[in-house]
Amino acid sequence: MIAAGLLAEGRHRLVLPVRPHHNPESVLARLAKELTALGAHLPDLTERVTILPLPPIDEIPALTSTFRRLGVEEIVHAAGCVDYFHSANLLKGNVELTRAFVNLGQELHTRRFTFISTAFSSGFHTGPIPERLHDEADEDPTEYTKSKRRAEGLVADGGLPYLIVRPSVVIGDSRDGRYGGKRYGIYQLWYAADRLMCTEYMPVIYAIAPRLSMPLLHQDAFQTGFLAAFRSLPANSVFHLVSRDDSMPTVRDLWDLWLHHVARPRQLYYFQRLADVPLEKLCRNQQIWVEMTGVNLDISSRSWRFESGHLDWLRRHGLPFTDVTIDSIQTCQERFISDSPRVRTFIEKYRAERAVHPRVIECDTADAVA
């Protein structure tokens, strides 16, 4: 999304170091597909894009002469590891890789270092989360958020002008629902439901669905917001790229949308917290589903509010930005369903069994379940 957006602006040449399992042809094909979807003029990508193999971290300094010869003036560091709990992988993929690219930027005297972090790098936080570097948190959702906070510190201490971009959970395009990312956030929940909850009809379903806003961000809003910040924000800015609180659906709204449209159990138990779910009462597939999605479910049961002064300023100066709403989420869900043979088969196969109006039982604790 970032590379395609920069190319669509028509004034950037890109040097892309990519991991060995990506070949140049596949990278160029993905860029061309995204540019076509954007309705952008399709440039001669071989003239505008140089693709290099990303070497092991300890060999990244060897890129200095090549980058200097290619005229690299800025670094946008968007690579990393999204493993929630594998500390060694996170240290290597987020902290050490960032350190290596900051050192590379120092050698090249780049005019700016842009780092893609996460809105959750604060760790669990009481009150609005500020647009500034964070102190150490008392508690983190995952080791991933901690590693991103450490990487932000490396960027800020690197002596280069910087832009730190903190997006919330990225979902599909607001216009057509297409999604080009990995299976994280709400897509982890949907894919888990596809694999585990659409194999057979389940007349009773248990869900963690607090009435708290889910901090989501459309990928087209991510792209336009990033480009606006890249063009306009002053040096050493920390930028929260998030939808407005008052527009975002709650976790409960998202479950209503999926469970009432797809699963339609006869009985639906709604819980506020993962700890309240009586796992022993769940069928094995539901237990596995809760285990697979437990981290995201726990994160969604917390309140997240982000300061957005930079984004508000960009909006006032003409940035077209599409906030997430329940209608735009439905667009993404419908695209997911249309792309999933398993979900479509489930809906058709169990059309007669699925309840038109599931009976909803609100549960404050596990003791509330008979």
N, C-alpha and C positions, 0 to 999 in steps of 0.2 A: 504493500500500500504506500509506504513512504517513497520507495524508489519510483514507482509509477507516477505518483503525484509530482515528484521533482521533475521527472521527464516531461510530464504533461505541461509544465510551466514553460518549457521550450528554451530555457537558458542555462541548463545545467548539463555537464558531462559527468558521468558516474563511473567510479571504479569500485567494483563489487568483489571483495574477497569472500568466496563461498566455500562451505565445507565440502570435502572430497566427494561425498555421495550425491552432490548436485553437479550435473554437467552443464556446460555453457548453453547448450541447445534448450534444455528444459527451463533454465532461468530466463532466457530470452522469450521462450514461448509463454511463460507465466506473465512476464511484463507486457507482452503484446496482448494477451487476453484481458488483462486489467485495463490497459489503455483503451482497448476497444469498448469494454464495458463502460468506461468513463465517457465515451463519445469523443475522446481526444484524437487529434491528428496523430497518426501512427508514424513516428519518425523512423529513419534508418537506424535501428537499434545498434547495429554493428559499428556505426560511426559515433554513437553517443554513449555507448556502454562498453567498458572494459571489464572482463571477468577474469579474476585470478583465483587460484586455489588458496584457501586459508590454511596457512601452515600451523603446526603445533605452536602452543603459546610461547615456548622458549625460543622459537625461530621467528616470531613476528618482527623483531628488530631488523631482520634481513629485508623486510619490505621497504625500508626507508629510502633506499636509492631508487627503487622502482616507482614508489609514490612521488618522489621528487621529480623524476623524469617525466611522469605523467601529469605533473602540475597540480597535485592535490593541495587544495587550500583549506578545506574543512573536513572534519570527520563527523559522521553521524553513526553512532554506535547503537545498533538495534539488536545485535545478537545476544544470546544468553541462554541460560538453562532455566526451565520452568518446572523442574522436579520439585515437588513441595517439600520433601523431607530428606533427600539424599545429600547430606552435608558436604561430602567430598566433591560430588558433581557440581553443587552450587558454588562451592569455593572456587573450583576451576573455571566453570562456565560463566559466572557472574563477577566474581571479585578479581581473580587473576587475569582473566581475559580483558576486563575493563582496565586494570592496571597496565597491561601491555599496550593497549591502544592509547591510553593517556601518555605513556612514555613515548610512543611513536609520534603522537601529536606534538610533544615537546621537541623532539628531534626535528620535526618538519616546521616548527614555529607556526602551526596552523592558526588561523585567525579566530577559530571557534571550535569547541568540542560539544556536540549535541549528544545527549544520552537519553535513551528511552527507558524509563524506570517504571514504576507502578504507583498508582494512587494509594496503595495499601502499604507503602514502605514505612509509614509511621508506626506500624504495629497497632494494636488495639489502643484507642485514644478516646478520652472523654472530651466532648465538645468539638467544635469545628477544627478540622485538621489544617494547619497553616501552610501557606505556600512559601516555605523556607526549609532549610536543611533541618533534619530531625535529630534530637538527642536519642540516646538509647531508650528502647521501649521496655516497660515492665513485662509485657507479654506480646508475642507475635502470633499471627494466625498460623504461619508456617516458617520453616527455615528459609524459604524463598524470599519472603518479604524482608527478613533480616539481611540476607545477602544483597538485596537491592539497595537497602539503606547504606550498607558498607560501601557498595560501589558508588553511590552518590557522593559519599565523603571523599573517595579517591578522585572523582572528577572535580569536585570543588577545591580540593587541595593541590590540584595539578598545575596551578599557575597559568592556565589558559582561560581565556573568556569561555564561558559555558552557558548552555541551555539545558536544563533538566526537565524533561516532559514526563508527567505522571498521568497516564490514562487510567480510567477505571476499566471495568470488564468489557471488552470489545465483543460486539455481536454483529449480525449481518447488516447489509446495506438497508437503509430505511426505505428505499424506493422499490426494490425488488426482492429483498431478503437474502441475496447471495452472500456467501461467507467464505473468505479465503484463508481463515486462520486455522489453528489447531483446535483439538477437542478439549477446550478448557471452559471454565465458567458455566454458563447456561447450556452450552453444547455438550459438556460432560454429562449434565443431567439428562438432556434429551437423548444422547447416544446410549446412555445407560438404560433409559426407559425403553429405547428401541430394542436393545439386545436382551433385556431381562423382563420387561413388563409387557412386551408385545408378543410373547411366545404362546401365551394362553390367556384366556379371560380371567381376571381376578375380581371376584365380587366384593372384596373388602380390601381397601388400600389405606395405608398409614403414611402421612406426609408431614414434614416439618415446614410450616407455612406461617411465620409471624407476619403481622401487618406492619412490616418495616420496609422502607424503600430499598430496592435493589439497585446498586450503583452501576448502571449499564451505559454503554456508549456505542452508537452505530459506527461501523467502519468508515462510512463516508464522512461522518462528523469528525472522526479521528483524523482522517486525511486532510480535510479542509482546515481543521483546527491546528494541526501540526504545521501545515504550510504557512498559515497566517502568523503563528508564533515564530517560525523560522525566519520569516521576512521582517517582522516588526518588533519583536520584544527586545529590550536592551540586554546587554551582556550580563551574565551571571544571574539569569532569571530562573526561577522554579515555577513550573506551569502545570496547574491541575486541569486536565482535559476531561471534563465530566459533564453529564447532563444536569439540567436544573432539578433540584430536589422536588419542586412542586409538580413536575411533569412525570416523574418516574413512577412506574407501577410498583406495588409492594410485592414481596415474595408470595403472599397469599394470592394476589392477582395473577401471577405467573402460573401458580399451580392450578388455579381455577381454569385458566385458559387451556392448559394441557389435559387435566383430568376430566374436565367437563366436555372437552371436544374429542379427545382420543380414548382415554381409558374407560370413562363412565362406569365406575364401580357402583354397586347397589348401596354400599356404605362407605363413607369417606371420613376417616378420623384425622383431624387437623391438630397438630401439636405446635407449641411455641419454640421448643428447644429439642435438639437431638437427644439430650440426656433423658427426656421424658418418654421417649418412644419405647414401648414394651417389645423389645426385639424378639423375645421368646414367643410372641403371638404371631409373628410374621412368617409367611411361607419362606422357603429357602431362597427363592429368587428375589423376594423383597429384602431379605436380610443382606444378600450380596449387593443389591442395589444401594441400600443405605451405607454399607461398608465402603463401596466404591465412591460414593458422593458425599461421604460424611464431612470431609474438610470444607467443601463449598457450602454444605448445609449449615455447618457451624458458623462460618463467616457470615452467611446471610442472616443469621439470627442475632447479629450485632448491629448497632446503629452506626452508620458511616455518614459523616457530613464534611464536605470539603470546601475550604475557602476557594473562591474562583475570581479573584480580582482581575487577573490578567485576561481571562476569558471574557469577563463582563466588559472590559475595556475594548477588546477586539470586536465584540458584538456591537458595541456603541459606534464603532468606526467601520461598520459595514460587513462584518463577517457573517455570511449565511451559515447558520448552524442548526442542525436538526436534532432536537432533544428526543430522547426515548419516551414513548408513550405506550399505553396498552395497545393501541391500534398498530403502532409500528412493530411492536413485539409480535402481534398476530401475523403481520406480513412475514416476519422471519420464521415463525413457527410453520406457517403454511408452506413456505419454501422448503423447510426441512422435511415436512411430511411428504411433499410432492417428490422429493429426492430420495425418499426411503421406501423401497419396496416392502420391507417388513411391516412398517406402520400401515401402509395402504392395505396390505393383505389382512392385517389384524382387524382394521376397521370393517372391511367387507366380510370377513369370516364370522365375526362375532356381532354383526349388526343387530341380530335379534336379541342376544343376551345383554348387550350394553344398556344400562339404565338411561332413560331420557333425563331424569332428574335425580342424581344420586342423593341419598340421605346424608347430610353433613353433621358430624358429631364434633363439637369443639371440646378439646381436652387440654386442661391446664397441666395435668400430671399423668403419669402412667396409671395411677390409681383410678383415674376416671374411666378407664377401659374395662368394660364388664368381662 
